[in-house]
Amino acid sequence: MDNEYTPETCVWELTLKCNMRCIHCGSVAGKARANELCVDECLDVADQLMDLGSRQVTFIGGEVFLYDGWETIARKLSDGGVHVNIITNAFKFGDDQIDQIRYAQLDNVGISVDGMEENHNRIRNSNKSFQRVLRAFDRLSKEDISIGVVTSLLDFNFDDLDAMYDLFVENGVLVWQLQIATPMGNMAEKKDVLLNPAKIPRITEFIKDKRNEQKIRLYAGDDIGYYDENEMYLRNRPGTISSWRGCQAGLRVVGIDSVGNVKGCESLYSDEFIEGNLREESLRDIWCKEGNFAYNRQFDPSKLTGTCAGCDKGWICRGGCRGSCYFTTQSLYENPYCCYPGRARSH
């Protein structure tokens, strides 16, 4: 079939192996999966991504630095004109990792930082993690390597945002993404610490105010916002006009896990969202197969439920982040974190 969609962005889990046991980890990382893709298989997948027009690849884990040969895969993509970055906990970080980063020719190194020292270490289940992050900041700055940060928001680390901003400015962080921890994986039984949706307007205000200072490229993840008064400040680069255009899973985004399963997004962390496996089918065949990624490709506003039903932005918003919807409300089309003033409030 002719396909109107291009997987411009890929989030690729190279391994589930991890050296941390974070309380908010949606993938329950720790041990590597049995029979994870080897480097040669990943190099073939990289070719397939480039053939389909991918322009941005983010490697995640687990912990990327625990996958031997990750830099070889990244370099192949970089040499092909793809923008590549990684997300790491920075616990294992030294000369070897710097050498790998330089060889890989990354756009930036993204570090997960989820609060100031007390809260970050609480989330990481480690009393050393925050200091390791600071050491990584220092080393990356000295090596003139671009630093990014990803923060997952819970109810108890929300009040750290101002102090985190000051810390990141001081340490030369260039890019900072805020996202909401979702009740999946390790968080499935910890719903009492999930972010209170009533705080979302304060987050969008924070992003707007800090972006206007133009010290950090701060932006919202796909699970924050949706058409409140600050929407035009939440996404894309500072100074550009951009607003939410709906979940792009299976439209412009593809997710690949460490054994070759393909989903619309790695945030859809349930086997029911697997569209195929790269050991059995090509990425092109999976991407173009009729009926795949139906939750977005066959979307109709009539599918919206709860407070999203009947919303006048529903045709373009589609209920926001599909993963946030599914794991928070058990509906693919209802989002409790929307702060659009015009949404329905009761049914």
C-alpha positions as CSV (number, residue, x, y, z in Angstrom):
1,M,0.0,0.0,0.0
2,D,1.1,3.6,-0.5
3,N,1.8,5.1,2.9
4,E,1.3,8.7,3.8
5,Y,3.2,8.4,7.1
6,T,6.9,8.7,7.7
7,P,8.7,7.5,11.0
8,E,10.6,10.8,11.2
9,T,11.4,10.2,14.9
10,C,12.4,6.8,16.5
11,V,12.7,6.1,20.2
12,W,14.8,2.9,20.4
13,E,15.3,0.8,23.5
14,L,18.6,-0.9,23.0
15,T,18.6,-2.9,26.2
16,L,16.5,-3.4,29.3
17,K,19.6,-3.9,31.3
18,C,20.0,-1.2,33.9
19,N,22.2,-0.3,36.9
20,M,19.4,1.5,38.7
21,R,16.0,0.5,40.1
22,C,14.0,3.7,39.7
23,I,10.6,3.9,41.4
24,H,9.0,5.5,38.3
25,C,10.5,3.2,35.6
26,G,7.7,2.3,33.2
27,S,9.7,-0.5,31.7
28,V,10.7,-2.2,35.0
29,A,14.3,-2.1,33.8
30,G,17.0,-4.2,35.5
31,K,17.9,-7.4,33.7
32,A,18.4,-7.5,30.0
33,R,15.7,-9.3,28.0
34,A,16.5,-12.7,26.7
35,N,17.9,-12.6,23.2
36,E,18.1,-8.9,22.7
37,L,19.1,-7.7,19.2
38,C,22.9,-7.9,18.6
39,V,24.9,-5.1,17.1
40,D,24.7,-6.5,13.5
41,E,20.9,-6.8,13.7
42,C,20.8,-3.2,15.0
43,L,22.9,-2.0,12.2
44,D,20.4,-3.5,9.8
45,V,17.6,-1.8,11.6
46,A,19.5,1.5,11.3
47,D,19.6,1.0,7.6
48,Q,15.9,0.4,7.5
49,L,15.1,3.5,9.5
50,M,17.2,5.6,7.2
51,D,15.5,4.0,4.2
52,L,12.1,5.0,5.6
53,G,13.2,8.6,6.2
54,S,13.9,8.7,9.9
55,R,15.6,12.0,10.9
56,Q,15.8,11.7,14.7
57,V,16.7,8.7,16.8
58,T,16.9,8.6,20.6
59,F,18.5,5.6,22.3
60,I,17.0,4.7,25.6
61,G,17.2,1.7,28.0
62,G,17.6,0.3,30.5
63,E,20.9,2.1,30.5
64,V,22.4,2.7,27.0
65,F,25.9,2.6,28.3
66,L,25.4,-1.0,29.3
67,Y,24.8,-2.1,25.7
68,D,28.2,-2.9,24.2
69,G,28.5,-1.4,20.8
70,W,25.8,1.3,21.0
71,E,28.2,3.9,19.7
72,T,28.7,1.8,16.5
73,I,25.0,1.9,15.8
74,A,24.7,5.6,16.6
75,R,27.7,6.4,14.3
76,K,26.1,4.6,11.4
77,L,23.0,6.8,11.8
78,S,25.0,10.0,12.3
79,D,27.0,9.3,9.2
80,G,23.7,8.9,7.4
81,G,22.5,12.3,8.4
82,V,20.3,11.3,11.2
83,H,20.2,13.3,14.4
84,V,21.1,11.0,17.3
85,N,20.9,11.4,21.1
86,I,20.8,9.2,24.1
87,I,19.1,9.3,27.5
88,T,21.3,8.0,30.4
89,N,21.1,8.0,34.2
90,A,24.8,9.0,34.1
91,F,25.7,6.6,36.9
92,K,28.4,4.9,34.8
93,F,30.2,7.8,33.3
94,G,34.0,8.2,32.7
95,D,36.6,8.3,30.0
96,D,35.2,5.3,28.1
97,Q,31.7,6.9,27.8
98,I,33.2,10.2,26.7
99,D,35.1,8.4,23.9
100,Q,32.0,6.6,22.9
101,I,30.0,9.8,22.8
102,R,32.6,11.5,20.6
103,Y,32.7,8.5,18.2
104,A,28.9,8.4,18.0
105,Q,28.7,12.1,17.0
106,L,25.6,12.7,19.1
107,D,23.6,15.8,19.0
108,N,23.4,15.8,22.8
109,V,23.6,13.6,25.8
110,G,20.3,13.6,27.7
111,I,20.5,12.8,31.4
112,S,17.5,11.8,33.5
113,V,17.3,14.2,36.5
114,D,14.1,14.0,38.6
115,G,14.5,16.5,41.3
116,M,17.1,18.1,43.6
117,E,19.3,15.7,45.6
118,E,16.8,14.4,48.1
119,N,14.0,13.7,45.7
120,H,16.2,12.6,42.8
121,N,18.0,10.0,45.0
122,R,14.6,8.9,46.5
123,I,13.4,8.2,42.9
124,R,16.6,6.4,42.0
125,N,16.8,4.3,45.1
126,S,20.4,5.5,45.4
127,N,22.1,8.0,47.7
128,K,24.9,8.5,45.1
129,S,23.0,9.2,41.9
130,F,22.6,13.0,42.2
131,Q,26.3,13.5,42.8
132,R,27.1,11.2,39.7
133,V,24.8,13.5,37.7
134,L,26.7,16.6,38.8
135,R,30.0,14.9,37.9
136,A,28.6,14.1,34.5
137,F,27.5,17.7,34.0
138,D,31.0,18.9,34.9
139,R,32.7,16.4,32.6
140,L,30.4,17.0,29.6
141,S,30.9,20.8,30.0
142,K,34.6,20.5,30.1
143,E,34.5,18.3,26.9
144,D,32.2,20.8,25.2
145,I,29.5,18.2,24.7
146,S,25.9,19.4,24.6
147,I,23.8,18.5,27.7
148,G,20.1,17.8,27.8
149,V,17.9,16.8,30.7
150,V,14.7,14.8,30.9
151,T,12.6,15.2,34.1
152,S,9.7,13.0,35.0
153,L,7.3,14.8,37.3
154,L,5.7,13.3,40.4
155,D,3.7,15.0,43.0
156,F,6.6,15.3,45.4
157,N,9.3,16.6,43.0
158,F,7.1,19.3,41.5
159,D,8.3,22.0,43.9
160,D,12.0,21.4,42.9
161,L,11.5,22.9,39.5
162,D,12.8,26.4,40.3
163,A,15.9,25.1,42.0
164,M,16.5,22.6,39.2
165,Y,16.3,25.4,36.6
166,D,18.9,27.4,38.4
167,L,21.2,24.3,38.7
168,F,20.8,23.5,35.0
169,V,21.6,27.1,33.9
170,E,24.7,27.1,36.1
171,N,25.8,23.8,34.6
172,G,25.3,24.7,31.0
173,V,22.3,22.5,30.2
174,L,21.0,23.4,26.7
175,V,17.8,21.4,26.5
176,W,15.3,20.4,29.2
177,Q,12.1,18.4,28.7
178,L,9.5,18.0,31.3
179,Q,7.2,15.0,31.2
180,I,4.7,13.3,33.6
181,A,5.4,10.0,35.2
182,T,2.8,7.5,34.0
183,P,1.2,4.7,36.2
184,M,2.8,1.8,34.3
185,G,5.6,-0.6,35.2
186,N,7.1,0.3,38.6
187,M,4.6,3.1,39.0
188,A,1.5,1.0,38.5
189,E,1.2,0.4,42.2
190,K,2.3,3.9,43.3
191,K,-0.6,6.0,42.1
192,D,-0.5,8.0,45.3
193,V,2.6,9.8,44.2
194,L,1.4,10.6,40.7
195,L,1.3,14.3,39.8
196,N,-1.9,16.0,40.7
197,P,-3.5,17.2,37.4
198,A,-4.5,20.4,39.1
199,K,-0.8,21.4,39.0
200,I,-0.5,21.2,35.2
201,P,-1.4,24.9,34.6
202,R,1.5,25.9,37.0
203,I,3.8,23.7,34.9
204,T,2.8,25.4,31.6
205,E,3.2,28.8,33.3
206,F,6.7,27.8,34.5
207,I,7.7,26.6,31.0
208,K,6.5,29.9,29.4
209,D,8.3,32.1,32.0
210,K,11.6,30.2,31.7
211,R,11.5,30.0,27.9
212,N,11.1,33.7,27.8
213,E,14.4,34.0,29.7
214,Q,16.1,32.2,26.8
215,K,18.7,30.5,29.0
216,I,17.6,26.9,28.4
217,R,15.6,25.3,25.5
218,L,12.8,24.2,27.9
219,Y,9.8,22.4,26.5
220,A,6.9,20.1,27.4
221,G,6.7,16.4,26.7
222,D,3.7,15.2,24.8
223,D,1.7,14.5,28.0
224,I,1.6,18.1,29.1
225,G,-0.6,21.0,28.1
226,Y,-3.1,21.0,25.2
227,Y,-4.4,24.4,24.4
228,D,-4.3,26.4,27.6
229,E,-3.2,30.1,27.4
230,N,0.5,28.9,27.4
231,E,0.3,26.3,24.6
232,M,2.2,28.4,22.1
233,Y,5.2,28.4,24.5
234,L,5.4,24.7,25.2
235,R,6.8,23.0,22.1
236,N,9.4,23.4,19.5
237,R,12.3,25.9,19.6
238,P,12.0,29.3,21.4
239,G,10.8,32.0,19.1
240,T,8.8,29.7,16.9
241,I,5.1,29.3,16.6
242,S,3.9,25.8,17.4
243,S,1.0,24.1,19.1
244,W,-0.1,20.6,19.9
245,R,-1.1,18.6,16.8
246,G,-2.1,15.3,18.4
247,C,-0.3,12.1,19.4
248,Q,2.1,11.1,16.5
249,A,2.6,7.5,17.5
250,G,2.4,5.4,14.3
251,L,2.1,8.6,12.2
252,R,5.5,10.3,12.6
253,V,6.9,8.4,15.5
254,V,8.0,4.7,15.9
255,G,9.2,2.8,18.9
256,I,11.5,-0.2,18.8
257,D,12.4,-2.4,21.8
258,S,15.4,-4.4,22.5
259,V,14.1,-7.6,21.0
260,G,12.8,-5.9,17.8
261,N,9.2,-5.4,18.7
262,V,7.8,-2.3,16.9
263,K,5.2,0.0,18.4
264,G,3.9,3.5,17.6
265,C,5.8,4.8,20.6
266,E,7.8,3.3,23.5
267,S,5.5,5.0,25.9
268,L,2.8,2.4,24.9
269,Y,4.4,-0.1,27.2
270,S,2.1,-3.1,26.7
271,D,2.3,-6.0,24.4
272,E,-1.1,-5.3,22.9
273,F,0.5,-2.3,21.1
274,I,3.1,-4.5,19.3
275,E,2.6,-4.2,15.5
276,G,5.3,-6.7,14.5
277,N,8.8,-7.9,15.1
278,L,11.9,-7.0,13.1
279,R,13.2,-10.6,13.2
280,E,10.0,-11.6,11.3
281,E,9.2,-8.7,9.1
282,S,11.0,-5.6,7.7
283,L,10.3,-2.3,9.3
284,R,8.8,-1.1,6.0
285,D,6.3,-4.0,6.0
286,I,5.3,-3.3,9.6
287,W,5.0,0.4,9.1
288,C,3.0,0.2,6.0
289,K,0.8,-2.8,6.9
290,E,-2.9,-1.9,6.6
291,G,-4.6,-1.9,10.0
292,N,-1.4,-1.2,12.0
293,F,-1.3,1.7,14.4
294,A,-5.1,1.9,14.1
295,Y,-5.6,3.9,17.3
296,N,-4.1,6.9,15.5
297,R,-4.4,6.2,11.8
298,Q,-8.1,5.4,12.1
299,F,-8.9,8.0,14.7
300,D,-12.3,9.6,14.7
301,P,-13.4,12.2,17.3
302,S,-16.4,10.1,18.2
303,K,-13.9,7.7,19.9
304,L,-13.1,10.3,22.6
305,T,-14.4,9.4,26.0
306,G,-14.9,11.0,29.4
307,T,-14.0,14.7,29.7
308,C,-12.5,14.6,26.2
309,A,-15.8,13.6,24.5
310,G,-17.3,16.4,22.5
311,C,-14.3,18.7,22.9
312,D,-14.0,21.2,20.1
313,K,-10.3,20.5,19.8
314,G,-10.8,16.7,19.7
315,W,-10.4,16.4,15.9
316,I,-6.8,17.7,16.1
317,C,-5.8,16.8,19.7
318,R,-7.1,13.3,19.6
319,G,-7.0,13.1,23.4
320,G,-3.4,14.0,23.8
321,C,-0.6,11.5,24.6
322,R,-1.9,8.0,23.9
323,G,0.2,6.3,26.6
324,S,-0.8,8.9,29.2
325,C,-4.5,8.2,28.3
326,Y,-4.3,4.5,28.4
327,F,-2.3,3.9,31.6
328,T,-4.0,6.7,33.5
329,T,-7.7,6.2,32.5
330,Q,-7.7,2.7,30.8
331,S,-9.1,4.5,27.8
332,L,-7.1,5.4,24.7
333,Y,-9.0,8.6,24.2
334,E,-9.4,10.3,27.6
335,N,-6.7,12.4,29.2
336,P,-6.8,13.7,32.8
337,Y,-3.9,16.0,32.3
338,C,-5.5,18.3,29.7
339,C,-5.8,21.9,30.8
340,Y,-7.8,23.3,27.9
341,P,-10.4,25.6,29.3
342,G,-13.0,24.6,26.8
343,R,-13.0,20.8,27.5
344,A,-16.0,19.2,29.1
345,R,-15.9,18.8,32.8
346,S,-18.6,16.3,33.5
347,H,-20.8,13.8,31.7
